[in-house]
Amino acid sequence: MTTTNSWITRPKPNPKARLRLFCFPYAGGAASSFRTWPEQLAPHIEVCPVELPGRGKRLREPLVTGVLPLIETLTPGLLPYLDIPFAFFGHSLGTIISFELARQLRREEAPSPRHLFISGRRAPQVPARKLPLHNLPKSELIEELRQYNGTPEAVLANQELMKLFLPILRADFGMNETYTYTSEPPLNCPISVFGGLQDTDANSDELAAWRDQTSSTFTIHMFPGDHFFLNNKKECNQLLELITKFAIAPV
């Protein structure tokens, strides 16, 4: 595989990989959010974080504010990398991107993921319980970010950093909050869902509703912690052990 493009990063290219794991970040996240994963996952898995416009090496590109326009432009960039078995992992906003991407691949009769790993977001057919964040005044948005516990206090208190960071967050929150689910047949790949027991954004019932989105096997695993449970070293290690276990399991 020699193809390169702005969407797919390969921090540790692995020509002997038996599976590619495409990783989709949470709101405000970037491909670098998964920088440690290649060393932590099994050696037969090549980690391929997806870099969205407006961050990382694509910092100067316009931000995308809609899930479906994102999928339309992302899909052609992904196709050259589907020459070996693959799986998707998404956290929060990344779950909807990975889910809709799997459905788009099915529409195009392209290869389908062997497994869909979902983390920290209610099922797409479940209505939101919370008011949208993307249009909040700056001070209120920063306070909401503080409650999510996913952004270091030093970043929240740094005006220059927040000047760069807030437009990305508003775009990503907008993408998530304006997403409209359209009913389609369930996917035929297994779905594994991960969540935090103290996550007020996606409770166990809302996570369990992902069961309706697959005609294959379904598993759910709850970890100690809040919405960003995967930022805890112990929980992240357990998460990656489960991904390794399921990613190569017979379908």
Secondary structure, 3 states (H helix, E strand, C coil): CCCCCCCECCCCCCCCCCEEEEEECCCCCCHHHHCCHHHHCCCCEEEEEECCCCCHHHCCCCCCCCHHHHHHHHHHHHHHHCCCCEEEEEECHHHHHHHHHHHHHHHCCCCCCCEEEEECCCCCCCCCCCCCCCCCCHHHHHHHHHHHCCCCHHHHCCHHHHHHHHHHHHHHHHHHHCCCCCCCCCECCCEEEEEECCCCCCCHHHHHHHHHHECCCEEEEEECCCCCHHHCHHHHHHHHHHHHHHHCCCC
